[in-house]
Amino acid sequence: MLISEIPEEYIVEYGRPPGEVKKFISFQGLLSVAHKIGFESLVISLEQIPANENGYLAIARAELRAGKKLYIDYGDATPKNVGPKIAPHIIRMASTRAKARVFRDFCNIGLACIDEIDMEPDGKDGKPEESKIEPPGGGLPTYMTTEQAELFSEISTSLVGKSIPELGVGKFMTIGEIKRKIAEAYKIGGKTTEKEAEAALTDMIQKYKP
């Protein structure tokens, strides 16, 4: 698809003059064009969970099927290539970037999507700012390993009589979110206060630590 064929409202100009302004397409524009062309399905999967061992790099895979054709592409996000406000949400950004890339391929659009770059200025010269958040304790989410999932399921079963899947805990929930789910179930079941529930969970975690 030629740039001239893309509706003007979908085109975003970004950069600092002179000579550095470039044209991008918005994600909303890609989504609209893709739906107008028509496709059967779009499946997103997480290929890599962000963790300290991999530099908190999230990798998502997008698979779009249209008729007999299958389009596959990937998107990544790490605190080093997103702004500070996006750093705690790198899985969602990786998913957005994967969808943007597969939409561009499907729609035959050569323009990069604006969501593929960091647009958060550092307040000094307008250049994108690399996230200053550093693990641990810097606000980055920590996701479960398989071993941790098994551990928290044992803790949850002992404390509230339900495994974490039974509490509605998803595979890619953060550890903080899992703890809140268990504590909330304990508080409701035992009619305790929030502080008492948190204390009970902390004691149980200490008990199960190797």
TIRO-2110 file (N, C-alpha, C; in Angstrom, 1 decimal):
// TIRO-2110
0.8, -1.2, 0.0, N, 1, A
0.0, 0.0, 0.0, CA, 1, A
0.9, 1.2, 0.0, C, 1, A
0.6, 2.2, -0.9, N, 2, A
1.4, 3.4, -1.0, CA, 2, A
1.0, 4.3, 0.1, C, 2, A
1.9, 5.2, 0.6, N, 3, A
1.7, 6.2, 1.6, CA, 3, A
0.5, 7.0, 1.2, C, 3, A
0.4, 7.4, 0.0, N, 4, A
-0.7, 8.2, -0.5, CA, 4, A
-2.1, 7.6, -0.4, C, 4, A
-2.1, 6.3, -0.3, N, 5, A
-3.4, 5.5, -0.1, CA, 5, A
-3.8, 5.4, 1.3, C, 5, A
-2.9, 5.7, 2.3, N, 6, A
-3.3, 5.6, 3.7, CA, 6, A
-4.0, 6.9, 4.1, C, 6, A
-5.2, 6.8, 4.7, N, 7, A
-5.9, 8.0, 5.2, CA, 7, A
-5.0, 8.9, 6.0, C, 7, A
-5.1, 10.2, 5.8, N, 8, A
-4.2, 11.2, 6.4, CA, 8, A
-4.2, 11.1, 7.9, C, 8, A
-5.4, 10.8, 8.5, N, 9, A
-5.6, 10.8, 9.9, CA, 9, A
-4.8, 9.7, 10.6, C, 9, A
-4.3, 8.7, 9.8, N, 10, A
-3.5, 7.6, 10.3, CA, 10, A
-2.0, 7.9, 10.3, C, 10, A
-1.6, 8.9, 9.6, N, 11, A
-0.2, 9.3, 9.5, CA, 11, A
0.2, 10.2, 10.7, C, 11, A
1.3, 9.8, 11.3, N, 12, A
1.9, 10.6, 12.4, CA, 12, A
3.3, 11.0, 12.0, C, 12, A
3.6, 12.3, 12.2, N, 13, A
4.9, 12.8, 12.0, CA, 13, A
5.6, 13.0, 13.3, C, 13, A
6.8, 12.5, 13.4, N, 14, A
7.6, 12.6, 14.7, CA, 14, A
9.0, 12.8, 14.4, C, 14, A
9.6, 13.7, 15.2, N, 15, A
11.1, 14.0, 15.1, CA, 15, A
11.3, 15.4, 15.4, C, 15, A
12.6, 15.8, 15.3, N, 16, A
12.9, 17.2, 15.6, CA, 16, A
13.5, 17.8, 14.3, C, 16, A
12.9, 19.0, 13.9, N, 17, A
13.4, 19.6, 12.7, CA, 17, A
14.8, 20.2, 13.0, C, 17, A
15.6, 20.6, 12.1, N, 18, A
15.3, 20.4, 10.6, CA, 18, A
15.8, 19.0, 10.1, C, 18, A
15.0, 18.4, 9.3, N, 19, A
15.4, 17.2, 8.6, CA, 19, A
15.3, 15.9, 9.3, C, 19, A
14.8, 15.9, 10.5, N, 20, A
14.7, 14.7, 11.3, CA, 20, A
13.3, 14.2, 11.5, C, 20, A
12.3, 14.9, 11.0, N, 21, A
10.9, 14.5, 11.1, CA, 21, A
10.6, 13.4, 10.1, C, 21, A
10.1, 12.3, 10.6, N, 22, A
9.7, 11.1, 9.8, CA, 22, A
8.2, 10.8, 9.9, C, 22, A
7.7, 10.1, 9.0, N, 23, A
6.3, 9.7, 9.0, CA, 23, A
6.2, 8.3, 9.5, C, 23, A
5.2, 8.1, 10.3, N, 24, A
4.9, 6.8, 10.9, CA, 24, A
3.4, 6.6, 10.7, C, 24, A
2.9, 5.3, 10.9, N, 25, A
1.5, 5.1, 10.9, CA, 25, A
1.1, 4.7, 12.3, C, 25, A
-0.1, 5.2, 12.7, N, 26, A
-0.6, 4.9, 14.1, CA, 26, A
-1.1, 3.4, 14.2, C, 26, A
-1.1, 2.9, 15.4, N, 27, A
-1.6, 1.5, 15.5, CA, 27, A
-3.0, 1.4, 15.2, C, 27, A
-3.8, 2.5, 15.6, N, 28, A
-5.2, 2.5, 15.3, CA, 28, A
-5.4, 2.5, 13.8, C, 28, A
-4.5, 3.2, 13.0, N, 29, A
-4.6, 3.1, 11.6, CA, 29, A
-4.4, 1.8, 11.0, C, 29, A
-3.3, 1.1, 11.5, N, 30, A
-3.0, -0.3, 11.1, CA, 30, A
-4.2, -1.2, 11.3, C, 30, A
-4.8, -1.1, 12.5, N, 31, A
-5.9, -1.9, 12.9, CA, 31, A
-7.1, -1.7, 12.0, C, 31, A
-7.4, -0.4, 11.7, N, 32, A
-8.5, -0.1, 10.8, CA, 32, A
-8.3, -0.6, 9.4, C, 32, A
-7.1, -0.4, 8.9, N, 33, A
-6.8, -0.9, 7.5, CA, 33, A
-6.9, -2.4, 7.5, C, 33, A
-6.3, -3.1, 8.5, N, 34, A
-6.3, -4.6, 8.5, CA, 34, A
-7.8, -5.1, 8.5, C, 34, A
-8.6, -4.5, 9.3, N, 35, A
-10.0, -4.9, 9.4, CA, 35, A
-10.8, -4.6, 8.1, C, 35, A
-10.4, -3.5, 7.4, N, 36, A
-11.1, -3.2, 6.1, CA, 36, A
-10.7, -4.3, 5.1, C, 36, A
-9.4, -4.7, 5.1, N, 37, A
-9.0, -5.7, 4.2, CA, 37, A
-9.6, -7.1, 4.5, C, 37, A
-9.7, -7.4, 5.8, N, 38, A
-10.3, -8.6, 6.3, CA, 38, A
-9.4, -9.7, 6.5, C, 38, A
-9.4, -10.3, 7.7, N, 39, A
-8.6, -11.5, 8.1, CA, 39, A
-9.4, -12.4, 9.0, C, 39, A
-9.0, -13.6, 9.0, N, 40, A
-9.8, -14.6, 9.8, CA, 40, A
-9.5, -14.6, 11.3, C, 40, A
-8.2, -14.6, 11.6, N, 41, A
-7.8, -14.7, 13.0, CA, 41, A
-6.5, -14.0, 13.3, C, 41, A
-6.3, -13.6, 14.5, N, 42, A
-5.1, -13.0, 15.0, CA, 42, A
-4.8, -13.6, 16.4, C, 42, A
-3.7, -14.3, 16.5, N, 43, A
-3.3, -15.0, 17.7, CA, 43, A
-2.0, -14.4, 18.3, C, 43, A
-2.0, -14.0, 19.5, N, 44, A
-0.8, -13.5, 20.1, CA, 44, A
-0.3, -14.4, 21.2, C, 44, A
1.0, -14.7, 21.2, N, 45, A
1.5, -15.6, 22.3, CA, 45, A
2.8, -14.9, 22.8, C, 45, A
3.1, -15.2, 24.1, N, 46, A
4.3, -14.7, 24.7, CA, 46, A
5.4, -15.7, 24.6, C, 46, A
6.4, -15.3, 23.9, N, 47, A
7.5, -16.3, 23.6, CA, 47, A
8.6, -16.2, 24.7, C, 47, A
8.8, -15.1, 25.3, N, 48, A
9.7, -15.0, 26.4, CA, 48, A
9.2, -14.1, 27.5, C, 48, A
9.2, -14.6, 28.7, N, 49, A
8.7, -13.9, 29.9, CA, 49, A
9.9, -13.0, 30.4, C, 49, A
9.7, -11.7, 30.6, N, 50, A
10.7, -10.8, 31.1, CA, 50, A
11.2, -11.2, 32.5, C, 50, A
12.5, -11.4, 32.6, N, 51, A
13.1, -11.7, 33.9, CA, 51, A
14.5, -11.1, 34.0, C, 51, A
15.0, -11.2, 35.2, N, 52, A
16.3, -10.6, 35.5, CA, 52, A
17.4, -11.3, 34.6, C, 52, A
17.2, -12.6, 34.4, N, 53, A
18.2, -13.4, 33.6, CA, 53, A
18.3, -12.9, 32.2, C, 53, A
17.2, -12.4, 31.6, N, 54, A
17.2, -12.0, 30.2, CA, 54, A
17.2, -10.5, 30.0, C, 54, A
17.5, -9.8, 31.0, N, 55, A
17.5, -8.3, 30.9, CA, 55, A
16.1, -7.7, 30.8, C, 55, A
15.1, -8.5, 31.4, N, 56, A
13.7, -8.1, 31.4, CA, 56, A
13.2, -7.8, 29.9, C, 56, A
13.6, -8.7, 29.0, N, 57, A
13.1, -8.6, 27.6, CA, 57, A
11.9, -9.5, 27.4, C, 57, A
10.8, -8.9, 27.0, N, 58, A
9.6, -9.6, 26.7, CA, 58, A
9.5, -9.7, 25.1, C, 58, A
9.2, -10.9, 24.7, N, 59, A
9.1, -11.2, 23.2, CA, 59, A
7.7, -11.8, 23.0, C, 59, A
7.0, -11.2, 22.1, N, 60, A
5.6, -11.6, 21.7, CA, 60, A
5.6, -12.1, 20.3, C, 60, A
4.8, -13.0, 20.0, N, 61, A
4.6, -13.6, 18.6, CA, 61, A
3.2, -13.3, 18.1, C, 61, A
3.0, -12.8, 16.9, N, 62, A
1.7, -12.5, 16.4, CA, 62, A
1.5, -13.4, 15.1, C, 62, A
0.4, -14.0, 15.1, N, 63, A
0.1, -14.9, 13.9, CA, 63, A
-1.2, -14.5, 13.3, C, 63, A
-1.2, -14.0, 12.1, N, 64, A
-2.4, -13.6, 11.5, CA, 64, A
-2.7, -14.5, 10.3, C, 64, A
-4.0, -14.9, 10.2, N, 65, A
-4.4, -15.8, 9.1, CA, 65, A
-5.4, -15.1, 8.3, C, 65, A
-5.2, -15.1, 7.0, N, 66, A
-6.1, -14.5, 6.0, CA, 66, A
-6.2, -15.4, 4.8, C, 66, A
-7.4, -16.1, 4.7, N, 67, A
-7.5, -17.0, 3.6, CA, 67, A
-6.5, -18.2, 3.8, C, 67, A
-5.8, -18.4, 2.7, N, 68, A
-4.8, -19.5, 2.8, CA, 68, A
-3.4, -19.0, 3.2, C, 68, A
-3.3, -17.7, 3.5, N, 69, A
-2.0, -17.1, 3.9, CA, 69, A
-1.9, -16.9, 5.4, C, 69, A
-0.7, -17.2, 5.8, N, 70, A
-0.4, -17.1, 7.2, CA, 70, A
0.8, -16.1, 7.4, C, 70, A
0.6, -15.1, 8.2, N, 71, A
1.6, -14.0, 8.5, CA, 71, A
2.1, -14.2, 9.9, C, 71, A
3.4, -14.2, 10.1, N, 72, A
3.9, -14.3, 11.5, CA, 72, A
5.0, -13.3, 11.7, C, 72, A
5.0, -12.6, 12.8, N, 73, A
6.0, -11.7, 13.2, CA, 73, A
6.2, -11.5, 14.7, C, 73, A
7.2, -10.9, 15.1, N, 74, A
7.5, -10.8, 16.5, CA, 74, A
7.7, -9.3, 17.0, C, 74, A
7.5, -9.1, 18.2, N, 75, A
7.7, -7.8, 18.8, CA, 75, A
8.4, -7.9, 20.1, C, 75, A
9.3, -7.0, 20.5, N, 76, A
10.0, -7.1, 21.8, CA, 76, A
9.9, -5.8, 22.5, C, 76, A
10.0, -5.9, 23.8, N, 77, A
10.1, -4.7, 24.6, CA, 77, A
10.9, -5.0, 25.9, C, 77, A
11.7, -4.0, 26.2, N, 78, A
12.6, -4.1, 27.4, CA, 78, A
12.7, -2.7, 28.0, C, 78, A
13.0, -2.6, 29.2, N, 79, A
13.1, -1.2, 29.8, CA, 79, A
14.1, -0.3, 29.1, C, 79, A
15.0, -0.9, 28.2, N, 80, A
15.9, -0.1, 27.5, CA, 80, A
15.4, 0.5, 26.2, C, 80, A
14.2, -0.1, 25.7, N, 81, A
13.7, 0.5, 24.5, CA, 81, A
12.2, 1.0, 24.6, C, 81, A
11.8, 1.3, 25.9, N, 82, A
10.6, 1.9, 26.1, CA, 82, A
10.8, 3.1, 27.1, C, 82, A
9.8, 4.0, 27.2, N, 83, A
10.0, 5.0, 28.2, CA, 83, A
9.6, 4.6, 29.6, C, 83, A
9.9, 5.4, 30.6, N, 84, A
9.7, 5.0, 32.0, CA, 84, A
8.3, 4.7, 32.4, C, 84, A
7.3, 5.3, 31.7, N, 85, A
5.9, 5.0, 32.0, CA, 85, A
5.5, 3.7, 31.5, C, 85, A
6.2, 3.2, 30.4, N, 86, A
5.8, 1.9, 29.8, CA, 86, A
6.6, 0.8, 30.4, C, 86, A
7.7, 1.0, 31.1, N, 87, A
8.6, 0.0, 31.6, CA, 87, A
7.8, -1.1, 32.4, C, 87, A
6.9, -0.7, 33.3, N, 88, A
6.1, -1.8, 34.0, CA, 88, A
5.2, -2.6, 33.2, C, 88, A
5.0, -2.2, 31.9, N, 89, A
4.0, -2.9, 31.1, CA, 89, A
4.6, -3.4, 29.8, C, 89, A
5.8, -3.9, 29.9, N, 90, A
6.6, -4.3, 28.7, CA, 90, A
5.9, -5.5, 28.0, C, 90, A
5.2, -6.4, 28.6, N, 91, A
4.5, -7.5, 27.9, CA, 91, A
3.5, -6.9, 27.0, C, 91, A
2.7, -6.0, 27.5, N, 92, A
1.7, -5.4, 26.6, CA, 92, A
2.3, -4.6, 25.4, C, 92, A
3.4, -4.0, 25.7, N, 93, A
4.1, -3.3, 24.6, CA, 93, A
4.7, -4.2, 23.5, C, 93, A
5.2, -5.3, 24.0, N, 94, A
5.8, -6.4, 23.1, CA, 94, A
4.6, -6.9, 22.2, C, 94, A
3.5, -7.1, 22.9, N, 95, A
2.3, -7.6, 22.1, CA, 95, A
1.8, -6.6, 21.1, C, 95, A
1.8, -5.3, 21.5, N, 96, A
1.4, -4.3, 20.5, CA, 96, A
2.3, -4.2, 19.3, C, 96, A
3.6, -4.3, 19.6, N, 97, A
4.6, -4.2, 18.6, CA, 97, A
4.6, -5.4, 17.6, C, 97, A
4.3, -6.6, 18.2, N, 98, A
4.2, -7.8, 17.4, CA, 98, A
2.9, -7.7, 16.4, C, 98, A
1.8, -7.2, 17.0, N, 99, A
0.6, -7.0, 16.2, CA, 99, A
0.9, -5.9, 15.1, C, 99, A
1.6, -4.9, 15.5, N, 100, A
1.8, -3.8, 14.5, CA, 100, A
2.7, -4.3, 13.3, C, 100, A
3.7, -5.1, 13.6, N, 101, A
4.5, -5.7, 12.6, CA, 101, A
3.8, -6.6, 11.6, C, 101, A
3.0, -7.5, 12.2, N, 102, A
2.2, -8.5, 11.4, CA, 102, A
1.2, -7.7, 10.6, C, 102, A
0.5, -6.7, 11.1, N, 103, A
-0.4, -5.9, 10.4, CA, 103, A
0.2, -5.2, 9.2, C, 103, A
1.5, -4.7, 9.4, N, 104, A
2.2, -4.0, 8.4, CA, 104, A
2.5, -4.9, 7.2, C, 104, A
2.9, -6.1, 7.6, N, 105, A
3.2, -7.1, 6.5, CA, 105, A
1.9, -7.5, 5.8, C, 105, A
0.9, -7.8, 6.5, N, 106, A
-0.4, -8.2, 5.9, CA, 106, A
-1.0, -7.1, 5.0, C, 106, A
-0.9, -5.8, 5.5, N, 107, A
-1.5, -4.7, 4.7, CA, 107, A
-0.5, -4.1, 3.7, C, 107, A
0.7, -4.7, 3.6, N, 108, A
1.8, -4.2, 2.7, CA, 108, A
2.1, -2.7, 2.9, C, 108, A
2.3, -2.4, 4.2, N, 109, A
2.6, -1.0, 4.5, CA, 109, A
4.0, -0.9, 5.0, C, 109, A
4.8, -0.1, 4.3, N, 110, A
6.2, 0.0, 4.6, CA, 110, A
6.5, 0.9, 5.8, C, 110, A
5.6, 1.8, 6.1, N, 111, A
5.9, 2.8, 7.2, CA, 111, A
5.9, 2.0, 8.6, C, 111, A
6.9, 2.4, 9.4, N, 112, A
6.9, 1.8, 10.8, CA, 112, A
5.8, 2.4, 11.6, C, 112, A
5.3, 1.6, 12.5, N, 113, A
4.2, 2.0, 13.4, CA, 113, A
4.9, 2.9, 14.5, C, 113, A
4.2, 3.9, 14.9, N, 114, A
4.7, 4.9, 15.9, CA, 114, A
4.9, 4.2, 17.2, C, 114, A
4.1, 3.1, 17.5, N, 115, A
4.3, 2.3, 18.8, CA, 115, A
5.6, 1.5, 18.8, C, 115, A
6.3, 1.4, 17.6, N, 116, A
7.5, 0.7, 17.6, CA, 116, A
8.7, 1.5, 18.1, C, 116, A
8.5, 2.8, 18.3, N, 117, A
9.5, 3.6, 18.9, CA, 117, A
9.1, 4.2, 20.2, C, 117, A
10.1, 4.7, 20.9, N, 118, A
9.8, 5.4, 22.2, CA, 118, A
9.6, 6.9, 22.0, C, 118, A
8.4, 7.4, 22.3, N, 119, A
8.1, 8.8, 22.1, CA, 119, A
8.2, 9.6, 23.4, C, 119, A
8.6, 9.1, 24.5, N, 120, A
8.6, 9.8, 25.7, CA, 120, A
9.9, 10.7, 25.8, C, 120, A
9.8, 12.0, 25.7, N, 121, A
10.9, 12.9, 25.8, CA, 121, A
11.5, 13.0, 27.2, C, 121, A
12.8, 13.3, 27.2, N, 122, A
13.5, 13.4, 28.6, CA, 122, A
13.4, 14.8, 29.1, C, 122, A
12.7, 15.7, 28.4, N, 123, A
12.5, 17.0, 28.9, CA, 123, A
13.6, 18.0, 28.6, C, 123, A
14.7, 17.5, 28.0, N, 124, A
15.9, 18.3, 27.7, CA, 124, A
16.0, 18.7, 26.2, C, 124, A
16.0, 17.6, 25.4, N, 125, A
16.2, 17.9, 24.0, CA, 125, A
15.2, 17.2, 23.1, C, 125, A
14.2, 16.6, 23.7, N, 126, A
13.1, 16.0, 23.0, CA, 126, A
13.5, 14.6, 22.5, C, 126, A
14.7, 14.1, 22.8, N, 127, A
15.1, 12.7, 22.3, CA, 127, A
14.4, 11.7, 23.2, C, 127, A
14.1, 10.5, 22.7, N, 128, A
13.6, 9.5, 23.6, CA, 128, A
14.5, 9.2, 24.7, C, 128, A
13.9, 9.0, 25.9, N, 129, A
14.6, 8.7, 27.1, CA, 129, A
14.6, 7.2, 27.4, C, 129, A
15.8, 6.6, 27.6, N, 130, A
15.8, 5.2, 28.0, CA, 130, A
15.4, 5.1, 29.5, C, 130, A
14.6, 4.1, 29.8, N, 131, A
14.1, 3.9, 31.1, CA, 131, A
15.2, 3.9, 32.1, C, 131, A
15.1, 4.6, 33.2, N, 132, A
16.1, 4.5, 34.3, CA, 132, A
15.8, 3.5, 35.4, C, 132, A
14.6, 2.8, 35.2, N, 133, A
14.2, 1.8, 36.1, CA, 133, A
15.1, 0.6, 36.1, C, 133, A
15.7, 0.2, 37.2, N, 134, A
16.6, -0.9, 37.2, CA, 134, A
16.1, -1.9, 38.3, C, 134, A
16.1, -3.2, 37.9, N, 135, A
15.8, -4.2, 38.9, CA, 135, A
17.0, -4.4, 39.8, C, 135, A
16.8, -4.9, 41.1, N, 136, A
15.4, -5.1, 41.7, CA, 136, A
15.0, -3.9, 42.4, C, 136, A
13.7, -3.9, 42.8, N, 137, A
13.1, -2.8, 43.5, CA, 137, A
12.9, -1.5, 42.8, C, 137, A
12.9, -1.6, 41.5, N, 138, A
12.8, -0.4, 40.7, CA, 138, A
11.4, -0.2, 40.1, C, 138, A
10.5, -1.1, 40.4, N, 139, A
9.1, -1.0, 39.9, CA, 139, A
8.8, -2.0, 38.7, C, 139, A
9.8, -2.7, 38.3, N, 140, A
9.6, -3.7, 37.2, CA, 140, A
8.8, -4.9, 37.7, C, 140, A
7.9, -5.4, 36.9, N, 141, A
7.2, -6.6, 37.4, CA, 141, A
8.0, -7.8, 37.3, C, 141, A
7.8, -8.7, 38.3, N, 142, A
8.5, -10.0, 38.3, CA, 142, A
7.5, -11.1, 38.0, C, 142, A
7.7, -11.9, 37.0, N, 143, A
6.8, -13.0, 36.6, CA, 143, A
7.3, -14.3, 37.1, C, 143, A
6.3, -15.2, 37.3, N, 144, A
6.6, -16.5, 37.8, CA, 144, A
7.4, -17.4, 36.9, C, 144, A
8.3, -18.2, 37.5, N, 145, A
8.9, -19.3, 36.9, CA, 145, A
8.0, -20.5, 37.1, C, 145, A
8.2, -21.6, 36.4, N, 146, A
7.4, -22.8, 36.7, CA, 146, A
7.5, -23.3, 38.1, C, 146, A
8.8, -23.2, 38.7, N, 147, A
9.0, -23.6, 40.1, CA, 147, A
8.2, -22.8, 41.0, C, 147, A
8.2, -21.4, 40.7, N, 148, A
7.4, -20.5, 41.6, CA, 148, A
5.9, -20.8, 41.5, C, 148, A
5.5, -21.1, 40.3, N, 149, A
4.0, -21.4, 40.1, CA, 149, A
3.6, -22.6, 41.0, C, 149, A
4.4, -23.6, 41.0, N, 150, A
4.2, -24.8, 41.8, CA, 150, A
4.2, -24.4, 43.3, C, 150, A
5.2, -23.6, 43.7, N, 151, A
5.3, -23.2, 45.1, CA, 151, A
4.1, -22.4, 45.5, C, 151, A
3.7, -21.4, 44.8, N, 152, A
2.5, -20.6, 45.1, CA, 152, A
1.2, -21.4, 45.1, C, 152, A
1.1, -22.4, 44.3, N, 153, A
-0.1, -23.2, 44.2, CA, 153, A
-0.1, -24.1, 45.5, C, 153, A
1.0, -24.6, 46.0, N, 154, A
1.0, -25.3, 47.3, CA, 154, A
0.6, -24.4, 48.4, C, 154, A
1.2, -23.2, 48.4, N, 155, A
0.9, -22.2, 49.5, CA, 155, A
-0.6, -21.8, 49.5, C, 155, A
-1.1, -21.6, 48.3, N, 156, A
-2.5, -21.2, 48.1, CA, 156, A
-3.5, -22.3, 48.6, C, 156, A
-3.1, -23.6, 48.2, N, 157, A
-3.9, -24.7, 48.7, CA, 157, A
-3.9, -24.9, 50.2, C, 157, A
-2.8, -24.7, 50.8, N, 158, A
-2.6, -24.8, 52.2, CA, 158, A
-3.4, -23.7, 53.0, C, 158, A
-3.3, -22.5, 52.4, N, 159, A
-3.9, -21.3, 53.1, CA, 159, A
-5.4, -21.1, 52.9, C, 159, A
-5.8, -21.3, 51.6, N, 160, A
-7.2, -21.0, 51.3, CA, 160, A
-8.0, -22.2, 50.7, C, 160, A
-7.3, -23.4, 50.6, N, 161, A
-7.9, -24.5, 50.1, CA, 161, A
-8.1, -24.6, 48.6, C, 161, A
-7.5, -23.7, 47.9, N, 162, A
-7.6, -23.6, 46.4, CA, 162, A
-6.2, -23.4, 45.8, C, 162, A
-6.0, -24.0, 44.6, N, 163, A
-4.8, -23.8, 43.9, CA, 163, A
-4.9, -22.5, 43.2, C, 163, A
-3.7, -21.9, 42.7, N, 164, A
-3.8, -20.6, 42.1, CA, 164, A
-4.6, -20.6, 40.8, C, 164, A
-4.7, -21.7, 40.0, N, 165, A
-5.6, -21.6, 38.8, CA, 165, A
-7.0, -21.5, 39.3, C, 165, A
-7.4, -22.1, 40.4, N, 166, A
-8.7, -22.0, 40.9, CA, 166, A
-9.1, -20.6, 41.4, C, 166, A
-8.0, -19.8, 41.7, N, 167, A
-8.2, -18.5, 42.1, CA, 167, A
-8.3, -17.5, 40.9, C, 167, A
-8.1, -18.1, 39.7, N, 168, A
-8.2, -17.2, 38.6, CA, 168, A
-6.8, -16.6, 38.2, C, 168, A
-5.8, -17.2, 38.7, N, 169, A
-4.4, -16.6, 38.5, CA, 169, A
-3.9, -17.1, 37.1, C, 169, A
-3.6, -16.2, 36.3, N, 170, A
-3.1, -16.5, 34.9, CA, 170, A
-1.6, -16.8, 34.9, C, 170, A
-1.1, -17.4, 33.9, N, 171, A
0.3, -17.8, 33.8, CA, 171, A
1.2, -16.6, 33.8, C, 171, A
0.8, -15.5, 33.3, N, 172, A
1.6, -14.3, 33.1, CA, 172, A
1.3, -13.2, 34.1, C, 172, A
0.7, -13.6, 35.2, N, 173, A
0.5, -12.6, 36.3, CA, 173, A
1.8, -12.4, 37.0, C, 173, A
2.0, -11.2, 37.5, N, 174, A
3.2, -10.9, 38.3, CA, 174, A
3.1, -11.6, 39.7, C, 174, A
4.2, -11.8, 40.3, N, 175, A
4.2, -12.4, 41.6, CA, 175, A
3.4, -11.5, 42.6, C, 175, A
3.5, -10.2, 42.5, N, 176, A
2.8, -9.3, 43.3, CA, 176, A
1.3, -9.5, 43.1, C, 176, A
0.8, -9.7, 41.9, N, 177, A
-0.6, -9.9, 41.7, CA, 177, A
-1.1, -11.2, 42.2, C, 177, A
-0.2, -12.2, 42.2, N, 178, A
-0.6, -13.5, 42.7, CA, 178, A
-0.7, -13.4, 44.3, C, 178, A
0.2, -12.8, 44.9, N, 179, A
0.2, -12.6, 46.3, CA, 179, A
-1.1, -11.9, 46.7, C, 179, A
-1.5, -10.9, 46.0, N, 180, A
-2.7, -10.1, 46.3, CA, 180, A
-4.0, -11.0, 46.1, C, 180, A
-3.9, -11.9, 45.1, N, 181, A
-5.1, -12.8, 44.9, CA, 181, A
-5.2, -13.8, 46.1, C, 181, A
-4.1, -14.3, 46.5, N, 182, A
-4.1, -15.3, 47.6, CA, 182, A
-4.6, -14.6, 48.9, C, 182, A
-4.0, -13.4, 49.2, N, 183, A
-4.3, -12.7, 50.4, CA, 183, A
-5.8, -12.3, 50.4, C, 183, A
-6.3, -11.9, 49.2, N, 184, A
-7.7, -11.5, 49.1, CA, 184, A
-8.6, -12.7, 49.4, C, 184, A
-8.3, -13.8, 48.9, N, 185, A
-9.1, -15.0, 49.1, CA, 185, A
-9.1, -15.4, 50.6, C, 185, A
-7.9, -15.3, 51.2, N, 186, A
-7.8, -15.6, 52.6, CA, 186, A
-8.6, -14.7, 53.5, C, 186, A
-8.5, -13.4, 53.1, N, 187, A
-9.3, -12.4, 53.9, CA, 187, A
-10.8, -12.6, 53.8, C, 187, A
-11.3, -12.9, 52.6, N, 188, A
-12.7, -13.2, 52.5, CA, 188, A
-13.1, -14.5, 53.2, C, 188, A
-12.3, -15.5, 53.0, N, 189, A
-12.7, -16.8, 53.6, CA, 189, A
-12.6, -16.8, 55.1, C, 189, A
-11.6, -16.2, 55.6, N, 190, A
-11.4, -16.2, 57.1, CA, 190, A
-12.0, -14.9, 57.7, C, 190, A
-12.6, -14.0, 56.9, N, 191, A
-13.2, -12.8, 57.4, CA, 191, A
-12.1, -12.0, 58.3, C, 191, A
-10.9, -12.0, 57.8, N, 192, A
-9.9, -11.3, 58.5, CA, 192, A
-9.6, -9.9, 57.9, C, 192, A
-8.8, -9.1, 58.5, N, 193, A
-8.4, -7.8, 58.0, CA, 193, A
-7.4, -8.0, 56.9, C, 193, A
-7.1, -7.0, 56.1, N, 194, A
-6.1, -7.1, 55.0, CA, 194, A
-4.7, -7.3, 55.6, C, 194, A
-4.4, -6.6, 56.7, N, 195, A
-3.1, -6.8, 57.3, CA, 195, A
-2.9, -8.2, 57.8, C, 195, A
-3.9, -8.8, 58.4, N, 196, A
-3.9, -10.2, 58.9, CA, 196, A
-3.7, -11.1, 57.8, C, 196, A
-4.3, -10.9, 56.7, N, 197, A
-4.2, -11.8, 55.5, CA, 197, A
-2.8, -11.7, 55.0, C, 197, A
-2.3, -10.5, 54.9, N, 198, A
-0.9, -10.3, 54.3, CA, 198, A
0.1, -11.0, 55.3, C, 198, A
-0.1, -10.9, 56.6, N, 199, A
0.8, -11.5, 57.5, CA, 199, A
0.8, -13.0, 57.5, C, 199, A
-0.4, -13.6, 57.3, N, 200, A
-0.6, -15.0, 57.1, CA, 200, A
0.1, -15.5, 55.9, C, 200, A
0.0, -14.8, 54.8, N, 201, A
0.6, -15.1, 53.6, CA, 201, A
2.2, -15.1, 53.7, C, 201, A
2.7, -14.0, 54.3, N, 202, A
4.1, -13.9, 54.5, CA, 202, A
4.7, -15.1, 55.4, C, 202, A
3.9, -15.4, 56.4, N, 203, A
4.4, -16.5, 57.3, CA, 203, A
4.4, -17.8, 56.5, C, 203, A
3.4, -18.0, 55.6, N, 204, A
3.3, -19.3, 54.8, CA, 204, A
4.5, -19.3, 53.8, C, 204, A
4.8, -18.2, 53.2, N, 205, A
5.9, -18.1, 52.2, CA, 205, A
7.2, -18.5, 52.9, C, 205, A
7.4, -17.9, 54.1, N, 206, A
8.6, -18.2, 54.9, CA, 206, A
8.7, -19.7, 55.2, C, 206, A
7.6, -20.3, 55.5, N, 207, A
7.5, -21.7, 55.9, CA, 207, A
7.9, -22.6, 54.7, C, 207, A
7.5, -22.2, 53.5, N, 208, A
7.7, -23.0, 52.3, CA, 208, A
9.1, -22.7, 51.7, C, 208, A
9.8, -21.7, 52.1, N, 209, A
11.1, -21.4, 51.5, CA, 209, A
12.1, -22.5, 51.8, C, 209, A
12.9, -22.9, 50.8, N, 210, A
13.8, -24.0, 51.1, CA, 210, A
14.9, -23.6, 52.0, C, 210, A
END
